[in-house]
Amino acid sequence: MAATAPYLTLKLLWLTGHPVGSGDTDAMDRLWLVNLLTFGMDAIAVALALAFVRPWGRRVRAGLVAFPMWVATGLLGTILVALPLDLLSVLVLGPEPDSGQSDDRGLAGWVFAVVYGGFAVQGLALITAFVLYARRRWAALLRERIGDLPRSPTLAVQRGLGCAAALLAVGVAAARLYWAAGGAAGVPIAMAQERDRGVAVMNGVTALMAVAAVTALLVLVFRLGPRRRLLGPLLVAWTAAGSLFGWGSWQLVAFGAAPSRVTDLRMAVPGLMSLVQAAQVVAGVLVLAVGAIALTERAAHAAGVTATAPAVAPPETAGAAGTAGAAGAAGTAGAAGTAGAAGARGATGTAGPTGATRTARAPRTAVPAAVPAVAPAVAPADVRADVQSPG
């Protein structure tokens, strides 16, 4: 939460008309909607952090936690990958020629250090808190293997959607790699002329995320390596698909917030870039949809196994019931035998001195109290394992 304070403060100043760190007041006015959106996104990150550490967080519906955290993991996880690579490029290749100057948006250099440094800390803290939260709430899911996923009737649909996502992701990866290598087709003229190293790194990381997302998804839907742990492919698909969706959506909004009438053709956004960004978003949504279907069916399957589990009595209870039953049967037989013998003696009688017949009385035999023949239903230990799933 502390890591969000600098960013939220800076955004709040910009929203209230104080362009701190910017020499272009008009630019801040044009980007008012974008600043409001990013302020709200960081506020959601604060709410997620509270949900992960407070008891009420485990009572919140899974979707209200999972979807915003999926987007946050994609956005912040991409920064955690790209930022070290960007710093490494500075160490190896040296600073860019214009690194000490303000960029076209009028932002000072220290703004990027504050913003992206805060994002890095947020990413590490928030993702770590989410991992601990998920281990408590969805422990059974994290222990399963790929082969444990049920082969449901919708598996063919899942595979079809996965292949469609793979086709889109391949196109996105090809375009991003082309731009990362310095290709100028499909990007604004100003960006092509600047050849910003940070933008090239982000394009390369986005291409990597596109390939990783669909590779992990295909491993899951085609059950490749069924004995492998589910956790690895699930984390890769979660992070990479969130990156595609989050950054694709953000870039569409950021470029779409520009004035409809472009006075400088160098800043005009070609249609190819918007098409690639839209393909990113669709690919991310497809991966999310397949994952949601698979995990929902996994939860239903686990709940069905629990509901139909046979009733099994513990060994010690069954032994006690058997012993009591045998004792009861023996006691009953003994009582019947005694009564029968007594009845025989009574029928023949014994002549007394007075000639009267004496009737033998059957001795009283204690019958043990009835013991339940069936012990209480107890589910097997492996079925009683935590089968809670997201949702």
C-alpha positions in Angstrom: 0.0 0.0 0.0 2.9 2.4 0.8 4.2 1.9 -2.7 1.0 3.3 -4.2 1.3 6.6 -2.3 3.7 8.4 -4.7 1.8 7.4 -7.8 -1.6 8.2 -6.3 -0.3 11.6 -5.1 1.1 12.5 -8.5 -2.1 11.5 -10.3 -4.2 13.5 -7.8 -2.1 16.6 -8.4 -2.5 16.2 -12.1 -6.3 15.7 -11.8 -6.6 18.8 -9.8 -4.8 21.0 -12.2 -1.2 20.9 -10.8 1.1 19.6 -13.6 3.9 18.6 -11.3 6.8 17.1 -13.3 5.3 18.3 -16.6 6.1 21.4 -18.6 3.0 20.9 -20.8 -0.2 21.9 -19.1 -2.3 21.4 -22.2 -1.1 17.8 -22.4 -2.3 17.2 -18.8 -5.7 18.6 -19.7 -5.9 16.3 -22.8 -5.0 13.3 -20.7 -7.4 14.0 -17.9 -9.5 10.8 -18.6 -6.4 8.7 -18.8 -5.1 10.0 -15.5 -8.5 9.4 -13.9 -8.5 5.8 -15.2 -5.0 5.1 -13.9 -5.8 6.7 -10.5 -8.8 4.3 -10.2 -6.6 1.3 -11.2 -4.1 2.0 -8.5 -6.9 2.5 -6.0 -8.2 -1.0 -6.9 -4.7 -2.3 -6.2 -5.0 -0.9 -2.7 -8.3 -2.7 -2.2 -6.9 -6.0 -3.4 -4.0 -5.7 -1.0 -6.4 -5.2 1.9 -8.5 -8.2 0.7 -5.4 -10.4 0.8 -4.5 -9.7 4.4 -7.9 -9.2 6.1 -10.2 -12.1 7.2 -13.1 -10.7 5.1 -11.0 -11.2 1.9 -11.7 -14.9 1.9 -15.4 -14.3 1.9 -15.4 -12.1 -1.2 -16.7 -13.8 -4.3 -13.8 -15.3 -6.3 -14.6 -13.4 -9.4 -14.4 -10.0 -7.7 -10.8 -10.9 -6.6 -9.6 -13.0 -9.5 -10.4 -10.7 -12.5 -8.8 -7.4 -11.2 -5.9 -9.4 -9.9 -5.5 -11.1 -13.3 -5.3 -7.7 -14.9 -2.9 -6.4 -12.2 -0.7 -9.4 -12.5 -0.4 -8.9 -16.3 0.3 -5.2 -16.0 2.8 -5.3 -13.1 4.3 -8.6 -14.1 5.2 -7.2 -17.5 6.9 -4.3 -15.8 8.8 -6.6 -13.5 10.2 -8.4 -16.6 10.8 -5.3 -18.8 12.3 -3.0 -16.3 15.4 -5.1 -15.5 15.9 -5.6 -19.3 15.7 -1.9 -19.9 18.2 -1.2 -17.1 20.5 -3.9 -18.5 20.4 -2.3 -21.9 21.5 1.0 -20.4 24.4 -0.7 -18.6 25.5 -2.6 -21.8 24.7 0.0 -24.5 24.9 3.2 -22.4 22.2 5.8 -22.0 20.2 7.0 -25.0 21.2 10.4 -26.5 18.1 12.2 -25.3 17.8 10.5 -21.8 18.4 13.8 -20.0 15.7 15.7 -21.8 12.0 15.8 -21.4 10.0 13.7 -23.9 7.3 14.9 -26.2 4.7 14.7 -23.5 6.7 17.1 -21.4 7.4 14.7 -18.5 10.6 15.2 -16.5 13.0 12.3 -16.1 12.3 11.8 -12.4 8.6 11.1 -13.0 9.5 7.9 -14.8 11.8 6.8 -11.9 9.1 7.5 -9.3 6.3 5.9 -11.3 8.0 2.7 -12.6 10.0 2.3 -9.3 6.7 2.3 -7.5 5.2 -0.1 -10.0 8.0 -2.6 -9.4 7.5 -2.5 -5.6 3.8 -2.8 -6.1 4.2 -5.8 -8.3 6.5 -7.7 -6.0 4.3 -7.0 -2.9 0.9 -7.5 -4.5 1.8 -10.7 -6.4 3.5 -12.2 -3.3 0.4 -11.4 -1.2 -1.8 -13.0 -3.8 0.2 -16.2 -3.9 -0.1 -16.6 -0.1 -3.8 -15.8 -0.4 -4.3 -18.4 -3.2 -2.5 -21.0 -1.2 -5.0 -20.6 1.6 -8.1 -20.3 -0.5 -7.4 -22.7 -3.4 -4.9 -25.1 -1.9 -6.4 -28.2 -3.5 -6.2 -26.7 -7.0 -2.6 -25.8 -6.6 -1.7 -29.4 -5.6 -3.4 -31.1 -8.6 -1.8 -32.4 -11.8 -2.7 -31.7 -15.4 -4.3 -35.1 -15.8 -6.7 -34.4 -12.9 -8.6 -31.9 -15.1 -11.9 -33.5 -16.1 -12.5 -34.5 -19.7 -15.8 -32.7 -20.0 -18.2 -32.4 -23.0 -16.9 -28.8 -23.5 -13.3 -30.0 -24.0 -13.6 -29.8 -27.8 -14.8 -26.2 -27.5 -12.0 -25.4 -25.1 -9.5 -26.7 -27.6 -11.1 -24.8 -30.5 -10.9 -21.5 -28.5 -7.3 -22.3 -27.6 -6.3 -22.8 -31.2 -8.0 -19.5 -32.1 -6.1 -17.7 -29.4 -2.9 -19.3 -30.6 -3.4 -18.0 -34.1 -4.0 -14.5 -32.8 -1.1 -14.7 -30.5 1.3 -15.7 -33.3 0.2 -12.7 -35.3 0.7 -10.4 -32.3 4.1 -11.9 -31.5 5.3 -11.5 -35.2 4.2 -7.8 -35.3 5.8 -7.0 -31.9 9.1 -8.7 -32.8 9.2 -6.7 -36.0 8.7 -3.4 -34.1 11.2 -4.4 -31.5 13.8 -5.0 -34.2 13.2 -1.5 -35.5 10.5 -2.0 -38.1 8.7 1.2 -39.0 5.6 -0.1 -40.8 2.4 0.3 -38.7 3.8 2.7 -36.0 3.5 6.5 -35.8 6.2 8.3 -37.7 7.5 10.0 -34.5 8.0 6.6 -32.7 9.7 5.2 -35.7 12.1 8.1 -35.9 12.9 8.1 -32.1 13.6 4.4 -31.9 13.1 4.5 -28.1 14.9 1.6 -26.5 12.3 1.2 -23.8 9.5 0.8 -26.4 11.6 -1.8 -28.2 12.0 -3.8 -24.9 8.3 -3.6 -24.2 7.5 -4.9 -27.7 9.9 -7.8 -27.2 8.4 -8.7 -23.8 4.9 -8.5 -25.3 5.9 -11.0 -28.0 7.2 -13.3 -25.3 4.0 -13.0 -23.3 1.9 -13.9 -26.4 3.8 -17.0 -27.1 3.9 -18.1 -23.4 0.2 -17.6 -22.9 -1.0 -19.8 -25.7 1.7 -22.4 -25.2 0.6 -22.9 -21.5 -3.0 -22.9 -22.6 -2.5 -25.6 -25.2 -0.6 -27.7 -22.6 -3.7 -27.5 -20.4 -6.5 -28.1 -22.9 -4.6 -31.0 -24.7 -3.5 -32.5 -21.4 0.2 -32.6 -22.4 2.3 -34.2 -19.7 -0.7 -35.3 -17.5 1.6 -36.2 -14.6 3.1 -32.7 -14.4 1.9 -30.3 -11.8 -0.9 -28.0 -12.9 0.6 -25.0 -11.1 3.3 -24.2 -13.6 1.3 -23.9 -16.8 -1.5 -22.2 -14.8 0.7 -19.5 -13.5 2.3 -18.9 -17.0 -1.1 -18.7 -18.7 -2.5 -16.4 -15.9 0.4 -13.9 -16.1 0.9 -13.9 -19.8 -2.8 -13.7 -20.8 -3.3 -10.9 -18.2 -0.4 -9.1 -19.8 -1.9 -9.3 -23.3 -5.3 -8.1 -22.1 -4.1 -5.4 -19.7 -1.5 -3.8 -21.9 -3.5 -4.2 -25.1 -6.5 -2.5 -23.4 -4.4 0.2 -21.9 -2.8 1.1 -25.2 -6.1 1.2 -27.0 -7.4 3.6 -24.4 -4.3 5.7 -24.3 -4.1 6.1 -28.1 -7.8 6.5 -28.3 -7.8 9.4 -25.9 -5.8 11.5 -28.3 -7.7 14.3 -30.1 -9.8 13.1 -33.0 -8.2 15.8 -35.2 -4.5 15.1 -35.4 -2.6 18.3 -36.3 0.8 16.6 -36.4 0.8 13.7 -38.9 4.0 12.4 -37.1 1.8 11.4 -34.2 -1.0 9.8 -36.2 -1.6 6.2 -35.1 -1.8 3.8 -38.1 -4.6 1.3 -38.2 -2.2 -1.7 -38.1 -1.1 -0.8 -34.5 -4.7 -0.6 -33.3 -5.4 -3.9 -35.0 -2.5 -5.6 -33.2 -3.6 -4.1 -29.9 -7.1 -5.4 -30.4 -5.8 -8.8 -31.3 -3.9 -8.8 -28.0 -7.1 -8.1 -26.1 -9.1 -10.8 -27.9 -6.3 -13.4 -27.4 -6.2 -12.6 -23.7 -10.0 -12.8 -23.4 -10.0 -16.2 -25.1 -7.4 -17.6 -22.7 -9.4 -16.2 -19.8 -12.6 -17.8 -21.1 -11.1 -21.2 -21.6 -9.5 -21.1 -18.1 -12.8 -20.1 -16.5 -14.7 -22.9 -18.2 -12.0 -25.5 -17.3 -11.8 -24.4 -13.6 -15.6 -24.2 -13.2 -16.0 -27.7 -14.6 -13.2 -28.9 -12.3 -15.0 -27.4 -9.3 -18.3 -29.1 -10.3 -16.5 -32.4 -10.9 -14.9 -32.2 -7.5 -18.1 -31.3 -5.8 -19.9 -34.3 -7.5 -17.2 -36.7 -6.3 -17.7 -35.5 -2.8 -21.5 -35.8 -2.9 -21.5 -39.3 -4.3 -18.7 -40.7 -2.1 -19.8 -44.0 -0.4 -20.3 -44.2 3.3 -17.5 -46.0 5.0 -17.3 -46.8 8.7 -13.9 -46.4 10.5 -12.3 -49.8 11.3 -12.6 -49.4 15.0 -16.3 -48.5 14.7 -17.0 -51.4 12.4 -15.2 -53.8 14.8 -17.1 -52.6 17.8 -20.4 -53.0 15.9 -19.4 -56.5 14.7 -18.4 -57.5 18.3 -21.6 -56.2 19.7 -23.7 -57.9 17.0 -22.0 -61.2 17.7 -22.5 -60.8 21.4 -26.2 -59.9 20.8 -26.7 -62.9 18.6 -25.0 -65.2 21.1 -27.0 -63.8 24.0 -30.3 -64.2 22.1 -29.4 -67.8 21.1 -28.5 -68.5 24.7 -31.7 -67.2 26.0 -33.7 -69.2 23.5 -31.9 -72.3 24.4 -32.4 -71.9 28.1 -36.1 -71.2 27.5 -36.4 -74.2 25.3 -34.8 -76.5 27.9 -37.0 -75.1 30.6 -40.1 -75.6 28.5 -39.2 -79.2 28.0 -38.8 -79.8 31.7 -42.1 -78.0 32.4 -43.9 -80.2 29.9 -42.8 -83.5 31.4 -43.1 -82.3 34.9 -41.7 -83.9 38.1 -43.9 -85.8 40.5 -43.7 -84.5 43.9 -44.5 -86.3 47.1 -48.1 -85.0 46.9 -48.4 -86.0 43.3 -48.5 -82.4 42.0 -46.6 -81.4 39.0 -43.9 -78.7 39.4 -43.3 -76.4 36.4 -39.7 -75.3 35.9 -39.3 -71.5 35.5 -37.0 -70.3 32.7 -34.1 -68.3 34.1 -33.9 -64.6 33.2 -31.3 -63.9 30.6 -30.0 -60.4 30.2 -30.2 -59.2 26.5 -27.6 -56.6 25.6 -28.7 -53.2 24.4 -29.1 -52.8 20.7 -25.9 -51.5 19.0 -26.3 -49.7 15.6 -25.3 -52.1 12.9 -24.3 -49.3 10.6 -21.8 -46.8 11.7 -22.2 -43.0 10.8 -21.3 -42.3 7.2 -17.7 -40.9 7.0 -16.2 -39.9 3.7 -12.8 -41.3 2.8 -9.8 -39.1 3.8 -8.8 -38.5 0.2 -12.4 -37.3 -0.7 -12.6 -35.0 2.3 -9.5 -33.1 1.0 -10.1 -29.5 0.2 -11.7 -29.4 -3.2 -12.6 -25.8 -3.1 -12.0 -24.0 -6.4 -12.2 -20.4 -7.5 -15.8 -19.4 -7.1 
